[in-house]
Amino acid sequence: MKTINSLTMFEPQQTVVCLHASASTSHQWHPLSQCLANKPYRFVAPDLYGYGQGPSPNGTFSMDDEVQLVLDNLYDDESFHLIGHSYGGSVALRVAQCVPERILSLTLFEPVSFGYLKANDMVTFTAVKKALGKTAKSVDRGDFVAAASHFINYWSGAQAFEQMPSSLQKMIVNCMPKVGLERQGLFGDCVDVMELAALAMPTLLLSGRQSTKAAQVLVGILHRALPSSDLIRVARLGHMAPVTNPDVVNPYIVDFLESISEVKRPLAMIPSIKPKPPSSKQATFVQRAATHLVQRP
């Protein structure tokens, strides 16, 4: 499924692709689509494998299938801004590695590519693997209710699952077989962060200061590895902030997109190729980020 916003036809447009978290759907990006509705963007938000209207994974499912699903929702050779949250952030990072020449910008809210932890912080890797191992064991024995409880409570806090409406609990329980399939792609490989040095596109990393230690450590590792990245750690937010607090998260994303949109227009839309000073939108993003503790090496 993909959602396309309305556009003023004479305005140059760019495509924004948003990838949702595990046990979620593309609907989590509806508030962001509303923020961009009157701006010159084509908005694409696919349901990933096993979620919403996404295809069902088969026995040979891998992260590469998610990458292909994303690319299948785009025109051939289309360039795009790429946004991902949690598992969707991990998929986004893999997409960026596969087609870096097509990525206009990359925005990641706490991707869960724990293979980078395995290569750089074994203590934290071991701790998060043990914590989420309870989910994996429950999935393996077919106890999807217990799996959902372990999974949601790890990311959102004690009793978070038990306090959800029963309809939402049921939806999440039904997602657990797919969550189980995702673990190999997230934990299985020890990944060298040096592979990320080639990703030179403008990158915004977002993290909640109340999120898990593993998520916060990992985003710091990615920040040091990605050559053109800024990291904003936002107070009073947790790992699920793009879902629970879109009113706080989305302005950072919109400001970032607008700060680079002018220089990323197709060349045919630019009247001059002479270097330009930073636009007012770029200045606004830099000022906003500076007031919220942009982390640099």
Secondary structure in CASP SS format (residue, H / E / C, confidence):
PFRMAT SS
TARGET T0000
AUTHOR 0000-0000-0000
METHOD secondary structure of the structure
MODEL  1
M C 1.00
K C 1.00
T C 1.00
I C 1.00
N C 1.00
S C 1.00
L C 1.00
T C 1.00
M C 1.00
F C 1.00
E C 1.00
P C 1.00
Q C 1.00
Q E 1.00
T E 1.00
V E 1.00
V E 1.00
C E 1.00
L E 1.00
H C 1.00
A C 1.00
S C 1.00
A C 1.00
S C 1.00
T C 1.00
S H 1.00
H H 1.00
Q H 1.00
W H 1.00
H H 1.00
P H 1.00
L H 1.00
S H 1.00
Q H 1.00
C H 1.00
L C 1.00
A C 1.00
N C 1.00
K C 1.00
P C 1.00
Y E 1.00
R E 1.00
F E 1.00
V E 1.00
A C 1.00
P C 1.00
D C 1.00
L C 1.00
Y C 1.00
G C 1.00
Y C 1.00
G C 1.00
Q C 1.00
G C 1.00
P C 1.00
S C 1.00
P C 1.00
N C 1.00
G C 1.00
T C 1.00
F C 1.00
S C 1.00
M H 1.00
D H 1.00
D H 1.00
E H 1.00
V H 1.00
Q H 1.00
L H 1.00
V H 1.00
L H 1.00
D H 1.00
N C 1.00
L C 1.00
Y C 1.00
D C 1.00
D C 1.00
E C 1.00
S C 1.00
F E 1.00
H E 1.00
L E 1.00
I E 1.00
G E 1.00
H E 1.00
S C 1.00
Y H 1.00
G H 1.00
G H 1.00
S H 1.00
V H 1.00
A H 1.00
L H 1.00
R H 1.00
V H 1.00
A H 1.00
Q H 1.00
C H 1.00
V C 1.00
P H 1.00
E H 1.00
R H 1.00
I E 1.00
L E 1.00
S E 1.00
L E 1.00
T E 1.00
L E 1.00
F E 1.00
E C 1.00
P C 1.00
V C 1.00
S C 1.00
F C 1.00
G H 1.00
Y H 1.00
L H 1.00
K H 1.00
A H 1.00
N H 1.00
D C 1.00
M H 1.00
V H 1.00
T H 1.00
F H 1.00
T H 1.00
A H 1.00
V H 1.00
K H 1.00
K H 1.00
A H 1.00
L H 1.00
G H 1.00
K H 1.00
T H 1.00
A H 1.00
K H 1.00
S H 1.00
V H 1.00
D H 1.00
R C 1.00
G C 1.00
D C 1.00
F H 1.00
V H 1.00
A H 1.00
A H 1.00
A H 1.00
S H 1.00
H H 1.00
F H 1.00
I H 1.00
N H 1.00
Y H 1.00
W H 1.00
S H 1.00
G C 1.00
A C 1.00
Q C 1.00
A C 1.00
F C 1.00
E C 1.00
Q C 1.00
M C 1.00
P C 1.00
S H 1.00
S H 1.00
L H 1.00
Q H 1.00
K H 1.00
M H 1.00
I H 1.00
V H 1.00
N H 1.00
C H 1.00
M H 1.00
P H 1.00
K H 1.00
V H 1.00
G H 1.00
L H 1.00
E H 1.00
R H 1.00
Q H 1.00
G H 1.00
L H 1.00
F H 1.00
G C 1.00
D C 1.00
C C 1.00
V C 1.00
D C 1.00
V H 1.00
M H 1.00
E H 1.00
L H 1.00
A H 1.00
A H 1.00
L C 1.00
A C 1.00
M C 1.00
P C 1.00
T E 1.00
L E 1.00
L E 1.00
L E 1.00
S E 1.00
G E 1.00
R C 1.00
Q C 1.00
S C 1.00
T C 1.00
K H 1.00
A H 1.00
A H 1.00
Q H 1.00
V H 1.00
L H 1.00
V H 1.00
G H 1.00
I H 1.00
L H 1.00
H H 1.00
R H 1.00
A H 1.00
L C 1.00
P C 1.00
S C 1.00
S E 1.00
D E 1.00
L E 1.00
I E 1.00
R E 1.00
V E 1.00
A C 1.00
R C 1.00
L C 1.00
G C 1.00
H C 1.00
M C 1.00
A H 1.00
P H 1.00
V H 1.00
T H 1.00
N C 1.00
P H 1.00
D H 1.00
V H 1.00
V H 1.00
N H 1.00
P H 1.00
Y H 1.00
I H 1.00
V H 1.00
D H 1.00
F H 1.00
L H 1.00
E H 1.00
S H 1.00
I H 1.00
S H 1.00
E C 1.00
V C 1.00
K C 1.00
R C 1.00
P C 1.00
L H 1.00
A H 1.00
M H 1.00
I C 1.00
P C 1.00
S C 1.00
I C 1.00
K C 1.00
P C 1.00
K C 1.00
P C 1.00
P C 1.00
S C 1.00
S H 1.00
K H 1.00
Q H 1.00
A H 1.00
T H 1.00
F H 1.00
V H 1.00
Q H 1.00
R H 1.00
A H 1.00
A H 1.00
T C 1.00
H C 1.00
L C 1.00
V E 1.00
Q E 1.00
R C 1.00
P C 1.00
END
